[in-house]
Amino acid sequence: MWQSYYDAIYSQLFLPFIFYFLSFIGYTTYFGQLDSHDVDFTFFLKIVCLIVFGKTYVTFVILEVINF
């Protein structure tokens, strides 16, 4: 029984939180200091970080509102 809880928490909460954390850290530390007006590979990585961060941020805000 507890294995199913562990699997659900791991796949539904822990992995999205890891993606949220890594995208936030990546954007604020590495991509935040890169300010070029060229469209290159780092631009696309910056956009991917913002999309992952935005989607997971909204998910965790909804979970917090439900818990509140």
C-alpha positions, 0 to 999 in steps of 0.5 A: 500500500505504501509503495503506491503512495511513494510512487504517486508522490514521486511522480506527481510532486517530487519530479515536477518540483525538481524540474521547477527548481532546476529551471529556476536556478538555471534561469536566474543564475546562468541565463539571467546574465546572458543578455544578447539580442541574437536568436541562438541556442541559449535563447531557446534554452532560456525560453524552455526554462521559462516555460518549464518554470511557468508551468510548474509554478502554476501547478504548485500555486494551485496545490498551495491554494487547494491546501489553504 
